[in-house]
Structure formats: C-alpha cells, structure tokens
C-alpha cells in the first residue's frame, strides 16, 4: 500500500462525518433516472457505500469496489451486495453489470 492509500485509509472513520450534509438521496435520485430499467450496478470507488445503500434499498442489485479496505469495512455494514478491494485501473471480477 503506498503512502497516498495509507492517508486515504486514515480518513475512513471520518468520511461519513465529513459528508454528513451531502445530499446522497438527491444524487441517487439522479442516478436512478439515468439507470432506468437497469438493475445491476457496480460502483467504482464506492467509499463507505452511501450511494450503494440507497440504490440497494430501491431494489437495485449492487456491488462496489474501492482501493481502501477501511472504507469497505464501513460499507460492509450498509449493504448486502459484494464489495471488493481493487483499483479502477485493473479491477476485474469477471461479472457483467447493467451500469
């Protein structure tokens, strides 16, 4: 793990506090309009899983990945979908998603 990832990992326990006023419901509503009939979603850089949690509660099948294990541990308590440790440049779980 490089130094940048270590610093990112230290933020995990504070991430949701920093973004407590962020309107995830509004952002997710926008995403749902774009997704339309699509049902399976992969969130690249899912962080603590806030968007995934709302999408999953709305009936979407969700998976996510992030490069920080601490973020994923928090997300794990929010969603039933699969979470993966990985980087956007080389992530591959051999699954297909609608979006």
C-alpha positions in Angstrom: 0.0 0.0 0.0 1.5 3.3 -1.0 1.6 6.4 1.2 -1.4 8.0 -0.5 -3.5 4.9 0.2 -2.5 4.9 3.8 -3.6 8.6 4.2 -6.9 7.8 2.4 -7.4 4.9 4.8 -7.0 7.1 7.8 -9.9 9.1 6.6 -12.3 6.2 6.5 -13.6 6.6 10.1 -14.3 10.3 9.5 -15.6 10.1 5.9 -19.3 9.9 6.7 -18.9 12.6 9.3 -17.2 14.9 6.8 -20.0 14.3 4.3 -23.0 14.1 6.6 -24.6 17.1 4.9 -24.1 15.7 1.4 -27.4 15.0 -0.3 -26.9 11.4 -1.2 -30.6 11.0 -1.8 -30.7 13.7 -4.4 -27.6 12.3 -6.1 -29.0 8.8 -6.0 -32.3 10.1 -7.4 -30.4 11.5 -10.4 -28.6 8.1 -10.8 -31.9 6.2 -10.7 -33.3 8.4 -13.5 -30.2 7.7 -15.6 -30.3 3.9 -14.8 -33.9 3.5 -15.8 -34.6 -0.2 -16.2 -31.1 -1.3 -15.5 -30.9 -3.3 -12.2 -27.3 -4.3 -11.5 -24.8 -1.6 -10.6 -21.1 -1.6 -9.9 -19.8 1.4 -8.0 -16.2 2.1 -8.8 -14.7 3.9 -5.8 -17.7 3.2 -3.6 -16.1 4.6 -0.4 -18.3 3.9 2.6 -21.2 2.7 0.4 -23.7 5.5 0.9 -24.9 5.6 -2.8 -25.0 1.8 -2.9 -27.0 1.6 0.3 -29.7 3.9 -1.2 -29.7 2.1 -4.5 -30.0 -1.3 -2.9 -32.9 -0.2 -0.7 -34.5 1.0 -4.0 -34.3 -2.5 -5.5 -31.0 -2.4 -7.3 -28.5 -5.2 -7.2 -25.3 -3.5 -6.1 -21.6 -4.3 -5.9 -18.8 -1.9 -5.2 -15.1 -1.6 -5.1 -12.6 0.7 -3.5 -8.9 0.8 -3.1 -9.2 1.2 0.7 -10.1 -1.7 2.9 -11.1 0.5 5.8 -13.8 2.2 3.6 -15.1 -1.2 2.5 -15.4 -2.4 6.2 -17.7 0.5 6.8 -19.7 -0.1 3.6 -20.0 -3.8 4.5 -22.3 -2.8 7.4 -24.6 -0.9 5.0 -25.1 -3.2 2.0 -25.8 -6.8 1.2 -24.0 -6.6 -2.2 -20.5 -7.7 -2.8 -17.6 -5.4 -2.0 -14.1 -5.8 -3.5 -10.7 -4.3 -2.8 -9.4 -3.0 -6.0 -8.1 -0.1 -8.2 -10.1 1.3 -11.1 -7.2 0.8 -13.5 -7.0 -3.0 -13.1 -10.2 -4.1 -11.3 -11.9 -7.2 -12.8 -14.3 -9.6 -11.0 -15.4 -11.2 -14.3 -19.0 -10.2 -13.7 -21.2 -8.1 -16.0 -23.3 -5.2 -14.8 -26.0 -3.1 -16.4 -24.3 0.0 -15.2 
